[in-house]
């Protein structure tokens, strides 16, 4: 796992969601951006195994707060429309970095 990729992905996810005015529910322990970020990391490093990605990201301190896999899946399905746009922005970021 590459820390630069992880941190860049997190920052881009948070910034894109903020730029479009998205706000997480005030009672949520884990932000919506964190949920989308974990899904991206699951696709990138864990062959889309969301439970493993959630445990590893929480264990490594990238995601603070508690979130069960069941709640994660429910929230991810509600936020699924964000994935395509954020992945497009991430692809552009990493493509530009590769050119340099």
N, C-alpha and C positions, 0 to 999 in steps of 0.2 A: 504494500500500500504506500502510495506516494503522498506525503503530507502537503506538498504544494497543490496537488490536484484536489485533495480533500478540502483544504482551506479555501481555495479559489471557488470550488463548487458551492461551498456554504455561503460565501460572501455574495456570489452572483445570485444564488437563490433568494437570499434575504433582500438584496437590492432590487431585484425584479419585482418581487411581491410588494415591496414598499412603494416602488415607482408606480404601480398600478393601484395603489391605495388599499391593498388588502391588509386587514387586521385580524389577528387571532382572537378568539374568545377570551375574555378577561379571566375566566376561571381555569383555563387550560394551563397545565404545568409544562407542557411542551408546545412550542409554537407551531403553527401550520408550516412555516418555512422549514422547521426541523423535520417534520413529517415528510415533506417533499424531498428534502436533502437525503434522508435515510433511504428513500425509495431509489434515488439516483445512485447512491453508494451500493445498494443491493444489486442494481443492474450492472454496475461497473466492476465490483469486486467479489460479489457473493452469488453469482448466477441467479439473480432475482430471488434469493432466499431472504425474505424480509425479516423473519425472526432472528436469524443469525446476524444480519446487518444491524438490527436494532440493538441486540445484546452487545455487539462489538463496539458500536459507536457510543453507547452509554458507558461501557467499561473503559474505553479509552478517554473518556471525558469530553468528546466532541459534542455530546448532547447531554444536557443536564435535565433533571426532572425525571419522574417515573411515568412510564407509559406501557401498558400491557400490549401484547401482540394483537389481541382482539380489538382494543380501542384504536391501535395504530391502523389496522386494516379498515376499520370503519371511516376513520378520518382520511385515509389515503383515497378511498373511493370518492369521498366528497370533494377532494382536491385534485382529482385525476386530470381535470381540464388544464391545470397549471403545468403539467409535465412536458408536454410537447413544446410549449413556448420557452420554458426554461432550458430544456435540452438544446434547442436551437441556438439560444444565446451562448450556452456553454461550448457548443461545437465551434461557434464563431471565435470565441475567446481562445480556445486551444489551437485552432487553425492559425490564427494570427501569431500566436506564440511560437508555433512550429516554423513559421516563415522567417522569424527573426533568427 
